[in-house]
Amino acid sequence: MAILPIIETPDARLKQISTPVDAVTDAHRTLIADMFETMYDAPGIGLAAIQVGVAERILVIDLQREADDTPEDADPDKIVRVKEPRVFINPEIIWESDQLSVYQEGCLSVPEMYADAEIDV
């Protein structure tokens, strides 16, 4: 596995339209493993292939949660996180919730910028 360089704005490659993946190959599996390693190292909770210079429709996320036995007064640097890695190949949004929640959103390709975003719950 390898940590890949993350492309940052204003790099024009981030505006490329990614192509669908026809079949998952060993090269894709290696890319996915590298993307997870890169995302965790950044640290982030999601990374699209285009952010590492690959214009294919691949997305990795991990919305980690605190372990159930983490004390409420735990040192933030020592909180145990449960990893729940997920891979999306050719993702499509096919449903939208009527309920929205405000979430603080950031992007590894736009470092140190955050904004409130309304998301489906």
C-alpha positions in Angstrom: 0.0 0.0 0.0 1.1 3.6 -0.6 0.1 7.1 0.5 -0.9 8.9 -2.7 -0.6 12.7 -3.2 -3.9 14.5 -2.8 -4.7 17.0 -5.5 -5.8 20.4 -4.2 -7.7 23.3 -5.7 -7.3 25.0 -8.1 -5.9 22.0 -10.0 -8.0 21.6 -13.1 -8.0 17.8 -12.8 -10.5 18.1 -10.0 -13.1 19.3 -12.6 -12.7 16.2 -14.8 -15.7 14.0 -15.3 -14.8 10.5 -14.0 -15.5 7.5 -16.2 -17.6 4.5 -14.9 -15.7 1.4 -13.9 -16.7 -1.5 -16.1 -15.1 -4.3 -14.0 -13.1 -4.2 -10.8 -9.5 -5.4 -11.5 -6.5 -6.1 -9.3 -5.3 -2.6 -10.2 -8.5 -1.1 -8.8 -8.2 -3.2 -5.6 -4.6 -1.8 -5.2 -5.9 1.8 -5.8 -8.7 1.3 -3.3 -6.3 0.1 -0.6 -4.0 3.0 -1.4 -6.9 5.4 -1.2 -7.9 4.1 2.2 -4.3 4.5 3.5 -4.2 8.0 2.0 -7.5 9.0 3.5 -6.6 7.7 7.0 -3.2 9.4 6.8 -4.7 12.8 5.8 -6.8 12.4 8.1 -10.2 12.4 6.4 -13.5 10.5 6.2 -13.8 10.3 2.4 -11.8 10.3 -0.7 -12.7 10.1 -4.4 -10.4 8.6 -7.0 -10.2 12.0 -8.9 -8.6 13.5 -5.7 -5.6 11.3 -6.3 -5.5 11.9 -10.0 -7.6 8.9 -11.2 -10.6 9.9 -13.2 -12.7 6.8 -12.4 -15.9 6.6 -10.4 -14.5 5.2 -7.2 -15.2 6.6 -3.7 -13.9 5.4 -0.3 -15.4 6.5 3.0 -15.2 5.7 6.7 -17.6 7.5 9.0 -15.8 6.2 12.1 -17.5 6.2 15.4 -16.3 6.1 18.9 -16.0 2.6 20.6 -19.1 1.8 22.7 -16.9 1.6 25.8 -15.2 5.0 25.4 -15.5 7.0 28.6 -17.2 10.4 28.2 -14.2 12.2 29.7 -11.7 10.4 27.5 -8.7 12.4 26.2 -9.7 13.3 22.6 -6.3 12.1 21.4 -6.9 8.7 22.9 -10.4 8.0 21.8 -10.8 4.5 20.3 -12.4 4.6 16.9 -14.3 1.8 15.3 -13.4 1.7 11.6 -16.2 1.0 9.1 -14.6 1.4 5.7 -16.8 1.4 2.6 -16.1 1.4 -1.1 -18.4 2.7 -3.7 -17.9 1.9 -7.4 -20.0 3.9 -9.9 -22.1 5.5 -7.1 -25.4 7.2 -7.9 -27.8 9.1 -5.7 -31.2 7.4 -6.2 -33.1 8.6 -3.2 -33.4 11.8 -1.1 -34.6 12.1 2.4 -37.2 14.7 3.5 -35.3 15.2 6.7 -32.1 17.3 6.7 -29.4 17.8 9.3 -26.7 20.4 9.4 -23.2 18.9 9.3 -19.7 20.6 9.3 -18.3 19.6 5.9 -14.7 19.8 4.7 -12.7 18.4 1.7 -9.2 17.0 1.6 -8.7 18.8 -1.8 -9.7 22.2 -0.2 -7.7 22.1 3.0 -8.6 24.0 6.1 -11.9 25.3 4.7 -15.2 24.1 6.4 -18.8 25.0 6.0 -22.2 24.0 7.3 -23.9 21.7 4.9 -27.5 20.3 5.0 -27.4 16.5 4.5 -30.1 13.9 4.3 -30.6 11.8 7.5 
